[in-house]
């Protein structure tokens, strides 16, 4: 399994035919024992991602809406939110590491 430091290295990824350069970010809040890593991708800004440390006992079924909502709130607290008047306007992107509230995809780091 990659380390947190490796996951936070600057990335240069081709995504949907476009080259995207970004540096992933680590969410400061730790959930449970923090031994399991989660990559959380903002839908409108993939392939950018946050690394979230969650409890090692958490499985797919436990990564429920309540936990995700708490993670979204922690992202807002740590990185702020995009200006409301800019939301939905493609020219103002990227908002990352702020979260625009438009949904995410995720997977456990193995």
C-alpha positions as semicolon CSV with decimal commas, in nm:
position;residue;x (nm);y (nm);z (nm)
1;X;0,000;0,000;0,000
2;X;0,138;0,345;-0,084
3;X;0,222;0,579;0,201
4;X;0,042;0,908;0,262
5;X;0,356;1,092;0,148
6;X;0,356;0,901;-0,182
7;X;-0,013;0,974;-0,238
8;X;0,048;1,346;-0,182
9;X;0,320;1,379;-0,446
10;X;0,243;1,617;-0,736
11;X;0,054;1,438;-1,012
12;X;0,054;1,473;-1,391
13;X;-0,229;1,260;-1,524
14;X;-0,400;1,238;-1,860
15;X;-0,775;1,241;-1,793
16;X;-1,035;1,242;-2,070
17;X;-0,766;1,337;-2,319
18;X;-0,642;1,638;-2,121
19;X;-0,328;1,658;-1,911
20;X;-0,408;1,757;-1,553
21;X;-0,135;1,867;-1,313
22;X;-0,224;1,895;-0,946
23;X;-0,108;1,815;-0,596
24;X;-0,346;1,599;-0,389
25;X;-0,425;1,721;-0,038
26;X;-0,460;1,553;0,300
27;X;-0,769;1,624;0,506
28;X;-0,653;1,718;0,855
29;X;-0,943;1,556;1,038
30;X;-0,888;1,189;1,123
31;X;-1,182;0,949;1,159
32;X;-1,147;0,665;1,411
33;X;-0,799;0,515;1,420
34;X;-0,712;0,672;1,081
35;X;-0,537;0,356;0,963
36;X;-0,733;0,318;0,637
37;X;-0,685;0,564;0,352
38;X;-0,960;0,687;0,126
39;X;-0,913;0,873;-0,203
40;X;-1,204;1,111;-0,247
41;X;-1,250;1,266;-0,593
42;X;-1,473;1,570;-0,658
43;X;-1,688;1,465;-0,956
44;X;-1,640;1,789;-1,150
45;X;-1,268;1,808;-1,082
46;X;-1,139;1,456;-1,132
47;X;-0,864;1,336;-1,127
48;X;-0,784;1,572;-0,834
49;X;-0,836;1,413;-0,492
50;X;-0,824;1,445;-0,117
51;X;-0,669;1,176;0,105
52;X;-0,890;1,103;0,406
53;X;-0,777;0,889;0,702
54;X;-1,066;0,675;0,825
55;X;-1,110;0,391;1,073
56;X;-0,954;0,059;0,971
57;X;-1,281;-0,120;1,046
58;X;-1,479;0,093;0,799
59;X;-1,598;-0,098;0,494
60;X;-1,802;-0,002;0,188
61;X;-2,129;-0,043;0,375
62;X;-2,012;0,176;0,665
63;X;-1,899;0,462;0,441
64;X;-2,248;0,599;0,468
65;X;-2,394;0,934;0,378
66;X;-2,350;1,062;0,735
67;X;-1,975;0,997;0,731
68;X;-1,939;1,148;0,383
69;X;-2,137;1,455;0,492
70;X;-1,900;1,495;0,787
71;X;-1,602;1,466;0,551
72;X;-1,750;1,733;0,321
73;X;-1,795;1,965;0,620
74;X;-1,433;1,904;0,726
75;X;-1,316;1,988;0,372
76;X;-1,515;2,314;0,386
77;X;-1,365;2,399;0,725
78;X;-1,008;2,326;0,615
79;X;-1,012;2,461;0,259
80;X;-1,310;2,697;0,245
81;X;-1,591;2,693;-0,007
82;X;-1,602;2,837;-0,358
83;X;-1,784;3,169;-0,386
84;X;-2,154;3,093;-0,433
85;X;-2,183;3,323;-0,733
86;X;-1,909;3,122;-0,911
87;X;-2,061;2,778;-0,860
88;X;-2,153;2,610;-1,185
89;X;-1,948;2,842;-1,400
90;X;-1,687;2,626;-1,572
91;X;-1,445;2,914;-1,634
92;X;-1,392;2,960;-1,260
93;X;-1,257;2,608;-1,206
94;X;-1,063;2,453;-1,051
95;X;-1,202;2,509;-0,703
96;X;-0,994;2,225;-0,565
97;X;-0,903;2,178;-0,281
98;X;-1,234;2,349;-0,198
99;X;-1,544;2,136;-0,259
100;X;-1,822;2,261;-0,485
101;X;-2,088;2,029;-0,338
102;X;-2,157;1,857;-0,671
103;X;-2,077;1,503;-0,559
104;X;-1,778;1,276;-0,523
105;X;-1,650;0,934;-0,612
106;X;-1,413;0,743;-0,387
107;X;-1,216;0,427;-0,330
108;X;-1,008;0,276;-0,056
109;X;-0,631;0,285;-0,108
110;X;-0,500;-0,069;-0,122
